[in-house]
Amino acid sequence: MLRIRHEVNGGPEVLFAEEADVPAAGAGELLVRVEAVGVTLPTVRKVREGGAPVPFGGEVAGTVVATGPGVTGFRAGERVTGLCFSDAYAEYAVLPTAMTSRIPADASAVEAVALVRSGLVARGAYEAARVEPGESVLVTAAASAVGTLALQYAKAGGAKRVVAAVSSADKADFVRGLGADEVVLYGDADWHGPYDVILDGVGGDLLGPAVRALATGGRLVAFSSGGGTVEAYELLVRGASMIGFQMRAIATGKPELYERWLRELWQLRAAGTLRTAVHEEIPLAEAARAHALIEQRRNLGKVVLVP
């Protein structure tokens, strides 16, 4: 099979394609013929800035071709999506059943990759913020896969003012089309705040201005892999709070809640409340181009690799 790897840290140019053996499904695992792979900012950052290079995981969708020992809930031929923790950029991938779910008959593999993981993160971040009807919500990285869905969750949840924060003005029409009432650029003064809630998918140097844009009693939910630091005094003077959110903690620690959110996600998609946005479907062998799109902040929605 074809797979994409890297042996040194760096930019998109360090990715290379190679032939490899098809992996085998272990206990509690599924072997899936991959039809779509989601490219995420955390993976891009791991390639450039991570520690010793390791096979990187990611979100994939495809068809089950074999089940490992002890698997009873899935069978060969079913279409599924889930998280692969090793060699996700490949024509075949191994998925743990605990992080895998079925794809409805009327949805494509590409749509599943664009919706499920990003939608669950958007939902979780929104829930963590405890948004009340009538409050104002700002979403950073609003043109990203998670950001586009977070905007829609905020609109559906009754926020009075939903604002999209993006890196460039050429993304404004795109995020307005997904429900943003206003658009701000990261370089704008005070981000046209204050806001009751900020959902931050960027981190790093943007954490400072994000906190300063909070209203009294405001909440900032950080769910990115970008790190960054916040001065406690900035929170203190606003009576504000900062909350960290990670989807894996829900999937592994609260499986019933994870399953409920997953069912609701597909229901909202079926009702037209949530719409996925796919920037481009890129051949697996061109993974470097996909990483470059995200590093340069040029994507509008999800970037998907297609074997």
Helices and strands as residue ranges (DSSP letters): E 2-5, G 12-14, E 16-19, E 29-39, H 41-49, E 58-67, E 79-84, E 92-96, G 97-99, E 100-102, H 109-129, E 136-139, H 145-156, E 161-166, G 169-171, H 172-176, E 182-185, G 189-192, E 195-200, G 204-206, H 207-212, E 214-222, H 232-236, E 241-244, H 247-253, H 255-271, E 278-283, G 284-286, H 287-295, E 302-306
